[in-house]
């Protein structure tokens, strides 16, 4: 039988609400809840795809999502988007 981890409830230092147990499981030393966290979401955009390995660029989430959406268009969507033409 697998031993269950016991996670003690912890309050957010900013809003005083309880921090979700799953957040504490992943980040045991977290002092803030997700809502009060100052961490910014990030995303990535592939900038080089090669058979020996890929290279990605880490960007703010909204910019990465926009670039990935443009790349998903037919052809070279991101290039057309940057030139101002509709894809």
C-alpha positions in Angstrom: 0.0 0.0 0.0 1.3 3.4 -0.9 1.9 5.8 2.0 -0.2 9.0 1.7 1.6 12.3 2.1 0.0 14.6 4.6 0.1 18.2 3.6 -0.6 20.7 6.4 -2.9 23.6 5.5 -1.1 26.9 5.0 -2.5 30.4 4.6 -1.4 32.9 2.0 0.7 35.7 3.4 -1.2 38.3 1.2 -4.9 37.4 1.4 -4.9 35.0 4.4 -6.9 32.4 2.4 -5.8 28.8 2.5 -3.3 27.8 -0.2 -4.6 24.9 -2.3 -3.1 21.6 -1.2 -2.0 20.7 -4.8 0.0 23.9 -4.9 1.7 23.0 -1.7 2.4 19.5 -3.0 4.2 20.9 -6.0 5.7 23.9 -4.2 6.0 23.0 -0.5 7.6 26.3 0.5 5.0 28.5 -1.3 3.8 31.4 0.8 1.2 32.8 -1.5 -1.9 31.4 -3.3 -2.0 31.3 -7.1 -4.1 34.5 -7.2 -1.6 36.5 -5.1 1.5 35.0 -6.7 3.7 37.5 -8.6 5.0 34.8 -11.0 4.1 35.6 -14.6 2.9 32.8 -17.0 5.4 32.0 -19.8 5.2 30.2 -23.1 7.6 29.1 -25.8 8.0 29.5 -29.5 10.0 27.1 -31.6 12.7 29.1 -33.4 14.7 26.2 -34.8 13.6 22.7 -35.6 16.4 20.2 -36.5 16.8 16.5 -36.4 19.5 16.7 -33.7 17.4 19.0 -31.4 15.1 21.9 -31.3 15.6 25.5 -30.0 12.8 27.4 -28.3 12.4 31.0 -27.2 10.8 31.6 -23.8 8.4 34.6 -24.0 5.5 36.0 -22.0 2.5 33.8 -22.4 0.3 36.1 -24.4 3.0 36.9 -27.0 4.0 33.2 -27.3 0.3 32.2 -27.8 -0.1 34.9 -30.5 3.0 33.8 -32.3 2.1 30.1 -32.1 -1.4 30.9 -33.5 0.2 32.7 -36.4 2.6 29.9 -37.0 -0.2 27.4 -37.2 -1.6 29.2 -40.3 -0.9 27.7 -43.7 2.5 28.3 -45.1 4.7 30.7 -43.3 1.9 32.4 -41.3 4.2 34.2 -38.9 6.2 35.8 -41.7 3.0 37.0 -43.5 1.6 38.2 -40.2 4.8 40.3 -39.4 4.6 41.8 -42.9 1.0 42.9 -42.2 -0.7 40.6 -44.8 -3.6 38.4 -43.8 -2.8 34.7 -43.5 
